[in-house]
Amino acid sequence: MSSPYLLAMHGNLVIVGYQPDGDSIRFIAETPDLFDDLYRGYKIRRSTRDDSVQLRLEAIDAPELHYGGSLQPSGDTARDWLLGQVGFTDVTYETGSTTVLSATPDTIPAVIYTKASDPNGRPVSYLQVGAGRRPTDGAWTQVTNSVLDRTLNAQALSAGLAYPTFYTSTPAPHVRHLREVARGAREDKTGVWAVDQTPLFQLVDQKSIGPEGQLILPKLFRRATDYLKDVAKGFDGNLPDWLVVNNTGTRHEDDLVVLPGGVEAPLSTLLEQRNNWLAFTPDLLGISFVEK
């Protein structure tokens, strides 16, 4: 299967006044009208302050740094790595906050490769910075494996600074290549793979999965965090129960997961409750999530 074509967009990255993390950063496009060419591009909202948009980096999910006031182990490590790779230095933060107060330089040139916005209005993108071949702004560009390897998405997976998290919208050739990149990091027990507890983790309270607790797949962390908040409000049941109950109306917490062989299964059916422990049965490198 040939490599897919994505829209290349030139622009600048900015972090002052924002809360970047290991898989998301602000981008000011040189030609913002190009966003109109993306699937769901109408959902993208540019900042009135500097015209920036929040990117969602394709195929990776870094440990959470500020999800509803909760964070994971290694969230700051993933963010600091990304900002360093981009080229920001002397980064300072507001007291008691993850909001950037100052950084050098103010902006950094970058190229993104994208084809769509996610439901929250973030262009789902591969991010490239630094010297090297750059396609023309606005050109539909074939993103081969060699192009992928120049992106920070692939480099984050190689360094073990993020989990591979694929959706059904992720191009299949990219999934195959990036899975192998992540597999190498896992075999070397690099970064998150040195401490990952996703296959079997304890869930008693937020401390169980907080900054001093167990590191698990960020998507599971987000679901578990919301579940624990509802437990505090009186919900009586375990996490799989909660996923099923909260999968109606505007809430779709029980994600559909595509397993090897193309079988779809709700997330709730892939979690086994064992007293205060939860076992996630699939191999993280063998699954994709159905795009909402």
C-alpha positions in Angstrom: 0.0 0.0 0.0 1.4 3.4 -1.0 2.0 6.1 1.6 -0.9 8.6 1.9 -0.8 12.3 1.0 -1.4 14.9 3.7 -1.6 18.7 3.5 1.6 20.4 4.4 1.2 23.7 6.3 4.0 26.1 7.2 3.8 28.1 10.4 5.2 28.9 13.8 4.9 27.2 17.2 4.1 29.3 20.3 4.0 28.4 23.9 3.9 31.6 26.1 0.6 32.0 27.8 -0.4 28.4 26.9 -0.1 24.9 28.5 1.8 22.6 26.1 2.2 19.0 27.0 3.9 16.0 25.5 1.5 15.6 22.6 -0.1 19.0 22.0 1.2 22.5 21.2 0.0 25.7 19.6 0.6 26.5 15.9 0.2 29.7 14.0 -0.3 28.9 10.3 1.2 31.1 7.6 -1.9 30.4 5.5 -4.7 29.7 7.9 -7.3 29.5 5.1 -5.8 26.1 4.3 -7.6 24.7 7.4 -10.7 25.0 5.3 -9.4 22.1 3.2 -9.3 19.7 6.1 -12.0 17.2 7.0 -14.0 18.9 9.9 -11.9 22.0 9.3 -15.0 24.1 10.2 -14.5 23.0 13.8 -11.1 24.7 14.1 -11.1 27.9 16.1 -8.2 30.2 15.9 -7.1 32.2 19.0 -8.2 35.8 18.9 -4.9 36.7 20.6 -2.4 35.4 18.1 -4.4 33.3 15.5 -2.9 30.0 16.9 -4.6 26.7 17.0 -4.1 23.7 19.3 -2.5 20.8 17.5 -3.2 17.1 18.4 -0.1 15.1 17.5 -1.2 12.1 15.4 -0.6 8.6 16.7 0.8 9.5 20.1 -0.6 10.0 23.6 1.8 11.3 26.2 1.3 11.0 29.9 -1.3 13.6 31.1 0.0 16.8 32.6 -3.3 18.7 33.3 -6.4 16.6 32.7 -9.1 18.1 34.8 -6.5 19.1 37.4 -5.0 15.6 37.5 -1.7 14.4 36.2 0.3 11.3 35.6 3.9 10.2 36.2 6.2 11.5 33.5 3.8 14.1 32.2 6.3 16.9 32.8 9.1 14.7 31.3 7.2 14.3 28.1 6.4 18.0 27.8 10.0 19.1 28.6 11.3 16.6 25.9 8.9 18.0 23.3 9.7 21.6 24.0 13.4 20.8 24.0 13.2 19.0 20.7 11.2 21.8 19.2 13.9 24.2 20.3 12.5 26.3 23.1 14.9 27.1 26.0 14.7 29.0 29.3 11.1 28.0 29.7 9.5 29.3 32.9 6.0 28.7 34.2 3.5 30.6 36.3 3.7 29.7 40.0 1.7 26.5 40.7 0.7 26.2 37.0 1.7 24.5 33.8 1.0 27.8 31.9 4.2 29.0 30.2 5.3 32.4 31.5 8.4 33.0 29.2 10.5 31.1 26.7 13.3 31.7 24.2 12.6 32.3 21.3 9.1 33.6 21.2 8.2 31.4 18.2 9.8 28.5 16.2 9.2 27.7 12.6 7.5 24.3 11.9 5.7 22.3 9.3 2.6 20.2 10.0 1.2 17.4 7.9 -2.5 17.0 8.4 -5.8 15.9 6.8 -8.4 16.5 9.4 -9.5 18.1 12.7 -10.6 16.0 15.6 -14.1 16.6 17.1 -12.6 19.2 19.5 -11.3 21.4 16.7 -7.6 20.4 16.9 -5.8 19.6 13.6 -4.5 16.0 13.9 -1.0 16.5 12.7 2.5 15.2 12.3 5.0 17.9 13.4 8.4 18.6 11.8 10.9 21.2 12.9 14.5 22.0 12.2 16.6 21.8 9.1 15.7 19.4 6.3 13.5 19.2 3.2 10.2 21.1 3.5 7.4 20.8 1.1 5.7 23.9 -0.3 3.1 25.5 2.0 -0.3 24.1 1.0 1.1 21.1 -1.0 -0.5 17.7 -0.6 2.6 15.7 0.3 3.2 12.0 0.3 4.2 11.2 3.9 6.5 8.2 3.5 8.3 6.4 6.3 11.3 8.6 5.8 9.1 11.7 6.2 7.5 10.1 9.3 10.8 9.5 10.9 11.6 13.2 10.7 8.5 14.1 12.7 8.5 14.6 16.4 5.6 12.1 16.5 7.9 9.2 15.5 10.8 10.5 17.6 8.6 10.6 20.7 7.6 7.0 20.1 11.3 6.0 19.5 12.3 7.7 22.8 9.5 6.1 24.7 8.1 9.6 25.7 4.6 8.7 24.5 2.3 5.7 24.0 1.3 4.7 20.5 -2.4 5.5 20.2 -3.9 4.9 16.8 -7.4 5.6 15.6 -9.2 4.2 12.6 -8.5 7.5 10.9 -4.7 7.0 11.1 -3.4 5.9 7.7 -2.7 2.1 7.8 0.8 2.4 6.4 1.7 4.9 9.2 0.2 2.6 11.8 2.4 -0.3 10.6 5.5 1.8 10.6 5.0 3.6 13.9 4.0 0.3 15.7 7.4 -1.0 14.8 9.1 2.2 16.1 7.2 1.9 19.4 8.0 -1.8 19.5 11.7 -1.1 19.5 11.2 1.3 22.4 9.2 -1.3 24.4 11.8 -4.0 23.8 14.5 -1.7 25.1 12.2 -0.7 28.0 12.7 3.0 27.1 10.8 5.8 28.7 7.2 4.9 29.6 7.9 1.2 28.8 10.2 1.0 31.8 7.4 1.6 34.2 4.1 1.0 32.3 1.5 -0.8 34.5 -1.4 -0.9 32.0 -1.7 -4.7 31.8 -2.4 -4.8 35.6 -2.9 -1.8 37.8 -4.5 -1.0 41.1 -7.3 1.6 41.2 -8.3 2.6 44.8 -8.2 6.4 44.4 -6.6 9.1 42.3 -3.3 8.6 44.1 -3.2 5.1 42.6 -2.6 6.6 39.1 -1.4 10.1 40.1 2.1 11.5 39.8 3.5 9.2 42.5 1.4 6.3 41.4 1.2 3.8 38.5 1.7 4.9 34.9 -1.0 3.6 32.6 -2.2 4.3 29.0 -3.3 8.0 29.1 -6.8 7.1 27.6 -7.4 4.7 30.5 -6.1 7.4 32.9 -8.7 9.9 31.6 -11.5 7.3 31.9 -10.4 6.3 35.4 -10.1 9.9 36.5 -13.6 10.7 35.4 -14.9 7.5 37.0 -13.3 8.3 40.3 -14.9 11.8 40.3 -18.3 10.1 39.8 -17.6 7.6 42.6 -17.0 10.6 44.9 -20.5 11.8 43.9 -22.1 8.5 44.7 -21.6 6.2 41.7 -21.7 2.6 42.9 -19.9 0.3 40.6 -16.5 -0.5 39.0 -14.8 1.1 36.1 -16.2 -1.3 33.4 -19.7 -0.6 34.8 -19.1 3.1 34.6 -18.0 2.9 31.0 -21.2 1.1 30.0 -23.4 3.5 31.9 -21.7 6.6 30.5 -21.9 5.6 26.9 -25.2 7.3 26.0 -26.3 10.8 25.0 -23.4 13.2 24.7 -21.0 10.9 26.6 -19.2 8.2 24.8 -16.8 6.8 27.3 -16.9 3.2 26.3 -14.6 3.5 23.3 -14.8 0.9 20.5 -11.4 -0.8 20.2 -10.3 -2.6 17.0 -8.4 -5.8 17.9 -6.1 -7.8 15.7 -8.2 -9.5 12.9 -10.5 -6.4 12.7 -12.8 -7.4 15.6 -14.4 -4.4 17.4 -14.9 -4.6 21.1 -16.1 -2.0 23.7 -13.3 -0.9 26.0 -15.4 -2.1 29.0 -15.1 -5.7 27.8 -11.3 -5.5 27.7 -11.0 -4.6 31.3 -11.2 -7.3 33.9 -12.0 -6.2 37.5 -10.0 -8.2 40.1 -11.0 -6.6 43.5 -9.1 -3.3 43.4 -7.1 -4.3 40.5 -7.8 -3.9 36.8 -6.3 -6.0 34.0 -6.2 -4.6 30.5 -6.0 -7.7 28.3 -5.0 -6.6 24.8 -1.5 -5.8 23.6 -1.2 -2.0 23.4 0.7 -2.4 20.1 -2.1 -4.3 18.5 -5.1 -2.1 18.9 -6.7 1.0 17.4 -9.6 3.1 18.6 -12.6 3.9 16.5 -12.5 7.6 15.7 -15.5 9.4 17.1 
